[in-house]
């Protein structure tokens, strides 16, 4: 039984279904745990059902990190222009309303 709260990034083995998956998201508002199986398929459990599953935390399966190693050409930002420079605050360029020695009442 999975008596512990699911942790994002933790791998589990379902002893009954003989499935291996990683917790990728937890939505407390909806009460769901989103998972990703070793083959890349996505699934979800209701949080109430999670605690009834016969789960065992396991180490990350070998080769599962290699899917995240993208080549430069495969990265989403590769073909885009570089980001613009940080926004310049125009208020920093405004001169003061008074000059020393010219204070008029």
C-alpha distances in whole Angstrom, upper triangle without the diagonal:
4,6,9,11,12,15,18,19,16,15,12,11,9,9,10,13,14,15,15,16,17,16,20,20,18,21,20,23,22,18,17,16,18,17,19,19,21,24,24,23,22,19,17,14,15,13,12,10,9,6,6,5,4,6,8,11,14,18,20,21,25,27,25,27,30,30,30,33,36,40,42,43,40,39,40,42,44,47,47,50,49,48,51,52,50,52,55,56,59,60,60,63,65,68,69,71,73,75,76,79,80,78,80,80
4,5,8,8,11,14,16,13,12,10,10,9,11,12,14,15,14,14,14,14,13,16,17,15,17,17,20,19,15,14,13,15,14,17,17,19,22,22,21,20,17,15,12,13,11,11,9,7,5,6,6,6,5,7,9,13,16,18,19,23,25,23,25,28,27,28,31,33,37,39,41,37,36,37,39,41,44,44,46,45,44,47,48,47,48,52,52,56,56,56,59,61,64,65,67,69,71,72,76,76,74,76,76
4,7,9,12,16,17,15,15,13,14,13,14,15,18,18,18,18,17,17,15,18,18,16,18,17,20,19,16,15,14,17,17,20,21,23,26,26,24,22,20,17,14,14,11,11,11,8,5,8,9,9,9,10,11,15,18,20,22,26,28,26,27,30,30,30,33,36,39,41,43,39,38,39,41,43,46,46,48,47,45,48,49,47,49,52,52,56,56,56,59,61,64,64,66,69,70,71,75,75,73,75,75
4,6,9,12,14,12,13,12,14,14,16,17,19,19,18,17,16,15,13,16,15,13,16,15,18,18,15,14,13,16,16,19,20,22,25,24,24,21,19,17,14,14,11,12,12,9,7,10,11,11,10,10,10,14,16,18,21,24,26,24,25,28,28,27,30,33,37,39,40,37,36,36,38,40,43,43,45,44,42,45,45,44,45,48,49,52,52,52,56,57,60,61,63,65,67,68,71,72,70,72,72
4,6,10,13,11,13,12,15,15,17,19,20,20,19,17,15,13,11,13,12,10,12,11,15,15,12,12,10,13,14,17,19,21,24,23,22,19,17,15,13,12,9,11,12,9,8,12,12,13,11,12,11,15,17,18,21,24,26,23,23,27,26,26,29,31,35,37,38,35,33,33,35,38,40,40,42,41,39,42,42,40,42,45,45,49,49,49,52,54,57,57,60,62,64,65,68,68,67,69,69
4,7,9,8,10,9,12,13,16,18,18,18,16,14,12,10,7,10,9,8,11,11,15,15,12,10,8,10,10,13,15,17,20,19,18,16,14,12,11,11,9,11,12,8,9,12,11,13,10,11,10,13,15,15,18,21,22,19,20,23,23,22,25,28,31,33,34,31,30,30,32,34,37,37,39,38,36,39,40,38,40,43,44,47,48,48,51,53,56,57,59,61,63,64,68,68,67,69,69
4,6,6,9,10,14,15,18,20,20,20,17,15,12,9,6,8,8,8,12,12,16,16,14,12,9,11,11,13,15,17,20,18,19,16,15,14,13,14,12,15,15,12,13,16,15,16,13,12,10,12,13,13,16,19,20,17,17,21,20,19,23,25,29,30,32,29,27,27,29,32,34,34,36,35,34,36,37,36,37,40,41,45,45,45,48,51,53,54,57,59,60,62,65,65,64,66,67
4,6,9,11,14,16,19,21,21,20,17,14,11,8,5,5,6,7,11,13,16,16,14,12,9,9,9,11,13,15,18,16,16,14,14,13,14,15,13,17,17,14,15,18,17,18,15,15,12,13,13,12,15,18,19,15,15,18,17,16,19,21,25,27,28,25,23,24,25,28,31,30,33,31,30,33,34,33,35,38,39,42,43,43,46,48,51,52,55,57,59,60,64,64,62,65,65
4,7,10,13,16,19,21,20,19,16,13,10,6,6,6,8,11,14,16,20,19,18,15,12,11,9,10,12,13,16,14,16,14,15,15,16,18,16,20,19,16,18,20,18,18,15,14,11,11,10,9,12,15,15,12,11,15,14,13,16,19,23,24,26,23,22,22,24,26,29,30,32,30,30,33,34,33,35,38,39,43,44,44,47,49,52,53,56,58,60,61,65,65,64,66,67
4,7,10,13,16,18,18,17,14,11,9,6,6,8,11,12,16,17,21,20,18,16,12,12,10,11,12,12,16,15,16,15,15,15,15,17,16,18,18,14,15,18,15,15,12,10,7,8,8,8,11,14,15,12,13,16,16,16,19,22,25,27,29,26,25,26,28,30,33,33,35,34,33,37,37,36,39,42,43,47,48,47,50,53,56,57,59,62,63,64,68,68,67,69,70
4,7,10,13,16,15,13,11,7,6,4,7,9,12,14,18,19,23,22,19,17,13,12,9,9,9,10,13,13,14,14,14,14,15,17,16,19,17,14,15,17,14,13,10,9,6,5,6,6,8,12,13,11,12,16,15,16,19,22,25,28,29,26,25,27,29,31,33,34,37,36,35,39,40,39,41,45,46,50,51,50,53,56,59,60,63,65,66,67,71,71,70,73,73
4,7,9,12,12,10,8,6,6,6,8,11,14,15,18,19,23,21,19,16,12,12,10,10,10,11,14,15,15,14,13,13,13,16,15,17,15,11,13,14,11,10,6,5,4,5,8,9,10,14,16,13,16,19,18,19,22,25,28,31,32,29,28,30,32,34,37,37,40,39,39,42,43,42,45,48,49,53,54,54,56,59,62,63,65,68,69,70,74,74,73,75,76
4,6,9,9,7,6,5,7,9,11,15,17,18,21,22,25,24,21,18,15,15,12,12,10,11,14,15,15,15,14,14,14,17,17,18,15,12,14,14,10,8,5,5,6,7,10,11,11,14,16,15,17,20,20,21,24,27,30,33,34,31,31,32,35,36,39,40,43,42,42,45,46,46,48,51,53,56,57,57,60,62,65,66,69,71,73,74,78,78,77,79,79
4,6,6,5,5,6,8,11,12,16,17,18,20,22,24,22,20,17,14,14,12,13,11,12,15,16,15,15,13,13,12,15,15,16,13,11,12,11,7,6,5,7,9,10,13,14,14,18,20,17,20,23,22,24,27,29,33,36,36,33,33,34,37,38,41,42,44,44,44,47,48,48,50,53,54,58,59,59,62,64,67,68,71,73,75,76,80,80,78,81,81
4,6,5,7,9,12,14,16,19,21,21,24,25,28,26,23,20,18,18,16,16,14,15,18,19,18,19,17,17,15,18,18,18,15,13,13,12,8,6,6,7,11,11,15,16,16,19,21,20,23,25,25,27,30,32,36,39,39,36,36,37,40,41,44,45,48,48,47,51,52,51,53,57,58,61,62,62,65,68,71,72,74,77,78,79,83,83,82,84,84
4,6,8,11,13,16,18,21,22,22,24,25,28,25,22,20,18,19,17,17,15,17,18,20,18,19,16,16,15,17,18,17,14,13,14,11,8,6,8,11,14,15,18,19,19,22,24,22,25,28,27,29,32,34,37,40,41,37,37,38,41,43,45,46,49,49,49,52,53,53,55,58,59,63,64,64,67,69,72,73,76,78,80,81,85,85,84,86,86
4,5,9,11,15,16,19,21,21,23,25,27,24,22,19,17,17,15,15,12,14,15,17,15,16,14,14,14,17,18,18,14,14,15,13,10,9,10,12,15,15,18,18,17,20,22,20,23,25,24,26,29,31,34,38,38,34,35,35,39,40,42,43,47,47,46,50,51,51,53,56,58,61,62,63,65,67,71,72,74,77,79,80,84,84,82,84,85
4,7,10,14,16,19,21,22,25,26,29,26,24,21,18,18,15,14,11,12,14,16,15,16,15,16,16,19,20,20,17,15,17,15,12,10,10,11,13,13,15,16,14,17,19,17,21,23,22,24,27,29,33,36,36,33,33,34,38,39,41,42,46,46,45,49,51,50,52,56,57,61,62,62,65,67,70,72,74,77,78,80,83,83,82,84,85
4,7,10,13,15,18,19,22,24,26,24,22,18,15,14,11,11,8,9,10,12,11,12,12,13,13,17,18,19,16,14,16,15,12,11,10,11,12,12,14,13,12,15,16,15,18,20,19,21,24,26,29,32,33,29,30,31,34,35,37,39,42,42,42,45,47,47,49,52,54,57,58,59,61,64,67,68,71,73,75,76,80,80,79,81,81
4,7,10,13,16,17,21,23,25,23,21,18,15,13,10,9,6,6,9,11,11,12,12,13,14,17,18,20,17,14,16,16,13,12,9,10,10,9,10,10,9,12,13,11,15,17,16,18,21,23,27,30,30,27,27,28,31,33,35,36,39,39,39,42,44,44,46,49,51,54,56,56,58,61,64,65,68,70,72,73,77,77,76,78,79
4,7,9,12,14,17,20,22,20,18,15,12,10,6,5,4,6,9,9,9,9,9,11,12,15,16,18,16,13,16,16,13,13,10,11,10,9,11,9,9,13,13,10,13,16,14,16,19,21,25,27,28,25,25,25,28,30,32,33,36,36,36,39,41,40,42,46,47,51,52,52,55,57,60,62,64,67,68,70,73,74,73,75,75
4,6,9,12,15,17,20,19,17,14,10,9,5,5,6,8,11,10,11,10,10,11,12,15,15,18,16,13,16,17,14,15,11,12,10,10,10,8,10,13,13,10,12,15,14,14,17,20,23,26,27,23,23,23,26,28,31,31,34,33,33,36,37,37,39,43,44,47,49,49,51,54,57,58,61,63,65,66,70,70,69,71,72
4,6,8,11,14,17,16,14,11,7,6,4,7,9,11,14,12,12,10,10,9,10,13,12,15,14,11,14,16,14,15,12,13,11,12,13,11,13,17,17,13,14,17,16,16,19,21,25,27,28,24,23,24,26,28,31,31,34,33,32,35,36,35,37,41,42,45,46,47,49,52,55,56,58,61,62,64,68,68,66,69,69
4,7,10,13,16,15,14,11,8,6,5,7,10,12,14,11,12,9,10,10,12,14,14,17,17,14,17,19,17,19,16,16,14,15,15,13,15,18,17,13,14,16,15,14,17,19,23,24,25,22,20,20,23,25,28,28,30,29,28,31,33,32,34,37,39,42,43,43,46,48,52,53,55,58,60,61,65,65,64,66,66
4,7,10,12,12,11,8,6,5,7,9,13,16,17,15,14,11,11,9,11,12,12,15,16,13,16,19,17,19,17,18,16,18,18,16,19,21,21,17,17,20,18,17,20,22,25,26,27,24,22,22,24,27,29,28,31,30,29,31,33,31,33,36,37,41,42,42,45,47,50,51,54,56,58,60,63,63,62,64,64
4,6,9,9,8,6,5,6,9,12,15,18,20,18,17,13,12,9,10,10,9,12,13,11,14,17,16,19,16,18,16,19,20,19,21,24,24,20,21,24,22,20,24,25,29,30,31,28,26,25,27,30,32,31,34,33,31,34,35,33,35,38,38,42,42,43,46,48,51,52,54,56,58,60,63,63,62,64,64
4,6,6,6,5,6,8,12,15,18,21,23,20,19,15,13,10,10,10,9,12,14,13,15,18,18,21,19,21,20,22,23,22,25,28,27,24,24,27,24,23,27,28,31,32,33,29,27,26,28,31,33,32,34,33,31,34,35,33,34,37,38,41,41,42,45,47,50,51,53,55,58,59,63,62,61,62,62
4,6,5,7,8,11,14,18,21,24,26,23,22,18,16,13,12,10,8,11,14,13,14,17,18,21,20,22,21,23,25,24,27,30,30,27,27,30,28,26,30,31,35,35,36,33,31,30,31,35,36,35,37,36,34,36,37,35,36,39,39,42,42,43,46,48,51,51,53,56,58,59,63,62,60,62,62
4,6,8,11,13,17,20,23,26,28,25,23,20,17,14,14,11,10,13,15,15,17,20,21,24,23,25,24,27,28,28,30,33,33,29,29,32,30,28,32,33,36,37,37,34,32,30,32,35,37,35,37,37,34,36,37,35,35,38,38,41,41,43,46,47,50,50,52,55,57,59,62,62,60,61,61
4,6,9,11,15,18,21,25,26,23,21,17,15,11,11,8,9,11,13,13,16,18,19,22,21,24,23,26,28,27,29,32,32,28,29,31,29,28,31,32,36,36,37,33,31,30,32,35,36,35,38,37,35,37,39,37,37,41,41,43,44,45,48,49,53,53,55,58,60,62,65,65,63,64,64
4,7,10,13,17,20,23,25,22,20,17,14,10,9,6,5,8,10,10,12,14,15,19,18,21,20,23,25,25,27,30,30,27,28,31,28,28,31,32,36,37,38,34,32,31,33,36,38,37,40,39,37,39,40,39,39,43,43,46,46,47,50,52,55,55,57,60,62,64,67,67,65,66,66
4,6,10,13,16,20,21,19,17,13,10,7,6,4,5,8,9,9,12,14,14,17,16,19,18,21,23,22,24,27,27,23,24,27,25,24,28,29,33,34,35,31,30,28,31,34,36,35,38,37,35,38,39,38,39,42,43,46,46,47,50,52,55,56,58,61,63,64,68,67,66,67,67
4,6,10,13,16,18,16,14,11,9,5,5,6,6,10,10,8,11,13,12,15,13,16,15,17,19,18,20,23,23,20,21,24,22,21,25,26,30,32,32,29,27,27,29,32,34,34,36,36,34,37,38,37,39,42,42,46,47,47,50,52,55,56,58,61,63,64,68,68,66,68,68
4,7,10,14,15,12,11,7,6,4,7,9,10,13,12,11,14,16,14,17,15,17,16,17,18,17,18,21,21,17,18,21,19,18,22,23,27,28,29,25,24,23,26,29,31,31,33,33,32,35,36,36,37,41,41,45,46,46,49,51,54,56,58,61,62,64,68,67,66,68,68
4,7,10,12,10,8,6,5,6,8,11,12,15,13,11,15,16,14,15,13,14,13,14,15,14,15,18,18,14,16,18,16,16,20,21,25,27,27,24,23,23,26,28,30,31,34,33,33,36,37,37,38,42,43,47,48,48,51,53,56,58,60,63,64,66,70,69,68,70,71
4,7,8,6,6,5,6,8,11,15,16,19,17,15,18,19,16,17,15,16,14,14,15,12,13,15,15,11,13,15,13,13,17,18,22,24,25,21,21,21,24,26,28,29,32,32,32,35,37,36,38,42,44,47,48,49,51,54,57,58,61,64,65,67,70,70,69,71,72
4,5,5,5,6,8,10,13,16,17,20,18,15,19,19,16,16,14,15,14,13,14,12,11,13,13,10,13,15,13,14,18,19,23,26,26,22,22,23,26,28,30,31,34,34,34,38,40,40,42,45,47,50,52,52,55,57,60,62,64,67,69,70,74,74,73,75,76
4,5,7,10,11,14,16,20,21,23,21,19,21,22,18,18,15,15,14,13,13,10,8,10,10,7,11,12,10,13,16,17,21,24,24,21,22,23,26,27,29,31,34,34,34,38,40,40,42,46,48,51,53,53,55,58,61,63,65,68,69,71,75,75,74,76,77
4,6,9,12,15,18,21,23,25,23,21,24,24,20,21,18,19,18,16,16,13,11,13,11,9,12,13,10,13,16,17,20,23,23,20,21,22,25,26,28,30,33,34,34,38,40,40,43,46,48,52,53,54,56,58,62,63,66,69,70,72,76,76,75,77,78
4,6,10,13,16,20,21,24,22,20,23,24,21,21,19,20,19,17,17,14,13,14,12,10,12,12,9,12,15,15,19,21,21,17,18,19,22,24,25,27,30,31,31,35,37,37,39,43,45,48,50,50,52,55,58,60,63,65,67,69,72,72,71,74,74
4,7,10,14,17,19,22,19,18,22,22,19,20,18,20,19,18,19,16,15,17,16,13,15,16,13,15,18,19,22,24,24,20,21,21,25,26,28,29,32,33,33,36,39,39,41,44,46,49,51,51,54,56,59,61,64,66,68,70,74,73,72,74,75
4,7,11,14,16,19,17,16,19,20,17,19,17,19,18,19,19,17,17,19,18,15,16,18,15,16,19,20,23,25,25,21,21,21,24,26,28,29,32,32,32,35,37,37,39,42,44,47,49,49,52,54,57,59,61,64,66,68,71,71,70,72,72
4,7,10,13,15,13,12,16,17,14,17,15,17,17,18,20,18,18,21,20,17,19,21,18,19,23,23,27,29,29,25,25,24,28,30,31,32,35,35,35,38,40,39,41,44,46,49,50,51,53,55,59,60,62,65,67,69,73,72,71,73,73
4,7,9,12,10,10,13,14,13,15,14,17,17,19,20,19,20,23,23,19,21,23,21,21,25,26,29,31,31,28,27,26,29,32,33,33,36,36,35,38,40,39,41,44,45,48,49,50,53,55,58,59,61,64,66,68,71,71,70,71,72
4,6,8,6,6,10,11,10,13,12,16,16,18,21,20,21,24,25,21,23,26,24,24,28,29,33,35,35,31,30,30,33,35,37,37,40,40,38,41,43,42,43,46,47,50,51,52,55,57,60,61,63,66,68,69,73,72,71,73,73
4,5,5,6,9,10,11,14,14,18,18,21,23,23,24,28,28,25,26,29,27,27,31,32,36,37,37,34,33,32,35,37,39,39,41,41,40,42,44,42,43,47,47,50,51,52,55,56,59,60,62,65,67,69,72,72,70,72,71
4,5,5,7,9,10,14,13,16,17,20,22,22,24,28,28,25,26,29,27,27,31,32,36,38,38,35,33,33,35,38,40,39,42,41,40,42,43,42,43,46,46,49,50,51,54,55,58,59,61,64,66,67,71,70,69,70,70
4,5,6,7,10,13,14,17,18,21,24,25,26,30,31,28,29,32,31,31,34,36,40,41,42,38,37,36,39,42,44,43,46,45,43,46,47,45,46,50,50,53,53,54,57,59,62,62,64,67,69,70,74,73,71,73,73
4,5,5,7,10,11,15,17,20,23,23,24,28,29,26,28,31,29,29,33,35,38,40,41,37,36,36,39,41,43,43,46,45,44,47,48,47,48,51,51,55,55,56,59,61,64,64,66,69,71,73,76,76,74,76,75
4,5,5,9,9,12,13,16,19,20,21,25,26,23,25,28,26,27,30,32,36,38,39,35,34,34,36,39,41,41,44,43,42,45,46,44,46,49,49,53,53,54,57,59,62,63,65,67,69,71,74,74,72,74,74
4,6,8,9,12,13,17,20,21,23,27,28,25,27,30,29,29,33,35,39,41,42,38,37,37,39,42,44,44,47,46,44,47,48,47,48,51,51,55,55,56,59,61,63,64,66,69,70,72,75,75,73,75,75
4,7,9,12,15,18,21,22,24,27,29,26,29,32,30,31,35,37,40,43,43,40,39,39,42,44,46,46,49,48,47,50,51,50,51,54,55,58,59,59,62,64,67,67,70,72,74,75,79,79,77,79,79
4,6,9,12,15,18,19,20,24,26,23,26,28,27,28,32,34,37,40,41,37,36,37,39,42,44,44,47,47,46,48,50,49,50,54,54,58,58,59,62,64,67,67,70,72,74,75,79,79,77,79,79
4,7,10,13,17,18,19,22,25,23,25,28,27,28,32,34,38,40,41,38,37,38,41,43,45,46,48,48,47,50,51,50,52,55,56,60,60,61,64,66,69,69,72,74,76,77,81,81,79,81,81
4,7,9,13,15,15,19,21,19,22,25,24,25,28,31,34,37,38,35,34,35,38,39,42,43,45,45,44,47,48,47,49,52,53,57,57,58,61,63,66,67,69,71,73,74,78,78,77,79,79
4,6,10,12,14,17,20,18,20,23,23,24,27,30,33,36,38,34,34,35,37,39,42,43,45,44,44,47,48,47,49,52,53,57,57,57,60,63,65,66,69,71,73,74,77,78,76,79,79
4,7,9,11,15,18,16,17,21,21,21,24,27,31,33,35,32,31,32,35,36,39,40,42,41,40,44,44,43,46,49,50,54,54,54,57,59,62,63,66,68,69,70,74,74,73,76,76
4,6,8,11,14,13,15,18,19,19,22,25,28,31,33,30,30,31,34,35,38,39,41,40,40,43,44,43,46,49,50,54,55,55,57,60,63,64,67,69,70,71,75,75,74,77,77
4,6,9,12,11,12,15,17,17,19,22,26,28,30,28,27,29,31,32,36,37,39,38,38,41,42,41,44,47,49,52,53,53,56,58,61,62,65,67,68,69,73,73,73,75,76
4,6,9,7,8,12,13,13,15,19,22,25,27,24,24,26,28,29,32,33,36,35,35,38,39,39,42,45,46,50,51,51,53,56,59,60,63,66,67,68,71,72,71,74,74
4,6,6,9,11,12,14,15,19,22,25,26,24,24,26,29,29,32,34,37,36,36,40,41,41,44,47,49,52,54,53,56,59,62,63,66,68,69,71,74,75,74,77,77
4,6,8,9,11,13,14,17,20,23,25,22,23,26,28,28,31,33,36,35,36,39,40,41,44,47,49,53,54,53,56,59,62,63,66,69,69,71,74,75,74,77,78
4,5,5,8,10,11,14,16,20,21,19,20,22,25,25,28,30,32,32,33,37,38,39,42,45,47,51,52,52,54,57,60,62,65,67,68,69,73,73,73,76,77
4,6,6,8,10,13,16,19,21,18,18,20,23,23,26,28,31,30,31,35,36,36,39,43,45,48,50,49,52,55,58,59,62,65,66,67,71,71,71,73,74
4,5,6,7,11,14,17,18,16,16,18,21,21,24,26,28,27,28,32,33,33,36,39,42,45,47,46,49,52,54,56,59,62,62,64,68,68,68,70,71
4,5,5,8,11,14,16,14,14,17,19,19,22,24,27,27,28,31,33,34,37,40,42,46,48,47,49,52,55,57,60,63,63,65,69,69,69,71,73
4,6,7,11,14,15,12,12,15,18,18,21,23,26,25,26,30,32,33,35,39,41,45,47,46,48,51,54,56,59,62,63,64,68,68,68,70,72
4,6,10,12,14,11,10,13,15,16,19,20,23,22,23,27,28,29,32,35,38,41,43,43,45,48,51,53,56,58,59,61,64,65,64,67,68
4,7,9,12,10,10,13,15,14,18,20,22,21,23,26,28,29,32,35,38,41,43,43,44,48,51,53,56,58,59,60,64,65,64,67,68
4,6,8,6,6,10,12,11,14,16,19,19,20,24,26,27,30,34,37,40,42,41,43,46,49,52,55,57,58,60,63,63,63,66,67
4,5,5,7,10,12,10,13,15,18,18,20,24,26,28,31,34,37,40,42,42,43,46,49,52,55,57,58,60,63,63,64,66,68
4,6,6,9,9,7,10,12,14,14,17,21,22,25,28,31,34,37,39,39,40,43,46,49,52,54,55,57,60,60,61,63,65
4,6,8,9,6,8,11,14,15,18,21,24,26,29,32,35,37,40,40,41,44,47,50,53,56,56,58,62,62,62,64,66
4,6,9,7,9,12,15,16,18,22,24,26,29,32,35,38,41,40,42,45,48,51,53,56,57,59,63,62,63,65,66
4,6,5,8,10,13,13,15,19,21,23,25,29,32,35,37,37,38,41,45,47,50,53,53,56,59,59,59,61,63
4,6,7,8,11,12,13,17,20,21,24,27,30,32,35,35,36,39,43,45,48,51,52,54,58,57,57,59,61
4,6,5,8,8,10,14,16,18,20,24,27,29,32,32,33,36,40,42,45,48,49,51,54,54,54,56,58
4,6,8,9,12,15,18,20,23,26,29,32,35,34,35,38,41,44,47,50,50,53,56,56,56,59,60
4,7,9,12,15,18,21,23,26,29,31,34,34,35,38,41,44,47,50,51,53,56,56,56,58,60
4,6,9,12,15,17,19,22,26,28,31,31,31,34,38,41,43,46,47,50,53,52,53,55,57
4,6,9,12,15,17,20,23,25,28,28,28,31,35,38,40,43,44,46,50,49,50,52,54
4,6,9,12,14,17,21,23,26,26,26,29,33,35,38,41,42,44,47,47,47,50,52
4,7,9,11,14,17,20,23,23,23,27,30,33,35,38,39,41,45,44,45,47,49
4,6,8,11,14,16,20,19,20,23,26,29,32,35,36,38,42,41,41,43,45
4,6,9,12,14,17,17,17,21,24,27,30,32,33,35,39,38,39,41,43
4,6,9,12,15,14,16,19,22,24,27,30,31,33,37,36,36,39,40
4,6,9,12,12,13,16,19,22,25,27,28,31,34,34,34,36,38
4,6,9,8,9,12,16,18,21,24,25,27,31,30,30,33,34
4,5,6,8,10,13,16,18,21,22,25,28,28,28,30,31
4,5,6,7,11,13,16,19,20,23,26,25,25,27,29
4,5,5,9,11,13,16,18,20,24,23,22,24,26
4,6,8,10,13,16,17,19,23,22,22,25,26
4,6,10,13,15,16,18,22,21,21,24,26
4,7,9,12,13,16,19,18,18,20,23
4,7,9,10,13,16,15,15,17,20
4,6,7,10,13,12,12,14,17
4,7,10,12,10,10,11,14
4,7,9,7,7,9,12
4,6,6,7,10,13
4,6,7,11,14
4,6,9,12
4,6,10
4,7
4
